């Protein structure tokens, strides 16, 4: 059985501040997503798919790890710039 589900979204936002541009990363999760992921992790494999760089993805993984959520696989799909 294969099931796809989305429990959140990783967002990289930019804000221009005069001549510079600041980037902020945000993780937006569904209501009680951490509780749900913990329950799913008891009986199923869960993976994280990111379209951001490895560094940004690692920052989000640190958040999940601090909340006792471990993924069985993590994939960074970086779009081709061409």
N, C-alpha and C positions, 0 to 999 in steps of 0.2 A: 504494500500500500504506500502511496506517495501523497503527501499533503503539503501544500504551500500555504503559508499564512504570513501576514504582515502584522507585526506587533508594534512597530515604531518606524521612525524615519530619522536619519541623520541629516542634519542641515548645516551647510557652510554658508554663512551670510557675510556679505561685505558691506562696509560703510565708509564712504569717503569723508575724510576729515581734512579739509583744506587740500594740500598737495599730496597727502598720504592716504592710503586705503588700509583700513583695519579689517581683519577677518575674525569672525567669531563662529565657533562650532556649537551646535545645539543638538541635543538628543530629545526627540519628542516621542513619548511612549503612550500607548493606549492605557486606559484606566486599569490598574492592577496588573500591568503587563509583567512585572517582576515576579509576582505571585504565580501567575500563569506559567511563565517560563520555568520556574522552579518545579512546578508540578509536572510539566511536560518532560523535563529533564530526568525525572525519576524513571520513566518508562520508554522514552524515545530519544533519538539523537536529534539535536538541534544545531543549526548552522547559522552563521551570520554572513550575509552578502553585502559588500560595500562597494560603492562606485567612487570612493575617495582614496587618497594615497594610503600607503601602509602606515605612515606616521599618524595620520588623523584617525584611521581605523583603530590603531593601538590605543589611542586616547579613549575611545569609546569602550574598547575591551577592558581597560582599567576600571571604568565605571561599573561595568557588569561584574567584573571579578570582585570588586569591593562590596557588591550586593550578592555574592555567592552564586553567581550564574556563570557556568562554564559551558562553552560551546564545543561541540565535537568537530566542527570544521569552520574555518573562516576563509572567505574568498574576497579578494580585492579585484574588482573588474574595473580597471582604469580605461576610460574611453580613449580610443586612438585619436590623436590631434589632427589627423589628416582629413 
